Amino acid sequence: LYLLRMINEKTLQNRAPNLQYRKFVFTACVRMVMGGLFYFNMFVVVAQATRVIDIFYDVLALQFLQQLDDIAFRLARRDVFGKKLKRASTRKCFRAEFEKLPFARRKRVTIFVKVLYGFNFLWLMAGMTTIVVKQMSGGYHCHSITVNFEDRIWQNAVFLNSTGGVEEMDLMYSFFSGVYILNETRGYHDGRPIYTEQNKFDNTPFEDKIGATIQYCKEEDAWVFMHENIRKD
């Protein structure tokens, strides 16, 4: 967009007479389309990912693919792909400097570019609003989370044993570290999903034990750790 604002057809013909202005405009438009597709893919990645780490990996992959043409151009300038591509990538037009045009000569293009910027902003805000509304209604949440508690002791915790009796014992918070999976059976609490503790060895649900849960508490305005057989007092 910046190049379209600063370089008009007359300026391009004066500095690089062998280049066609329509091809110059076409390449700039292709770059804009690539940017739009990149942002669209970002929204798709966030919407379909089940783990946060997957989002990072997918974004890195998208960024690498978007930079492939720049990498190929640099390699061509270093004679990696042959003499023909080296000559094409080292033409004088790639080193030409263009003076900044007065506003009167670029007024229409500048207005068009600002309108396009505004459209992109509205499109991004619409996409972000859609995701936020979906999350508030229970969509687009993580399928699993990994929790690492500190090595602190829960003193005098009230534990309900298998016979229905009550015992007091000290518990290590780190014992409950591990993977917590979205509990589709219990659904949601205060509009947020409930995550249930999994087996430490293979991240599968417990068969004989009852796992702890992490759920959102609207009164505390925070995510809280709970276990149905353990109480504070």
Buried (B, 14 or more C-beta within 10 A) or exposed (E): BEEBBBBBEEBBEEBBEEBEBEEBBEEBEEBBEEEBEBBEBBBEBBEEBEEEEBBEEBBEEBEEEBEEEEEBEEBBBEEEBEEEBBEBBEEEEEEEEBEEBEEEEBEEBBEEBEEEEEEBEEBBEEBEEBBEEEEEEEEBBBEBBEBEBEEEEBEEBEBBEEEEEEEEEEBEBEEBBBBBBBBEEEEBBEEBBBBBBBBEEEEEEEEEEBBBBBBBEEEEEEEEBEBEEBEEE
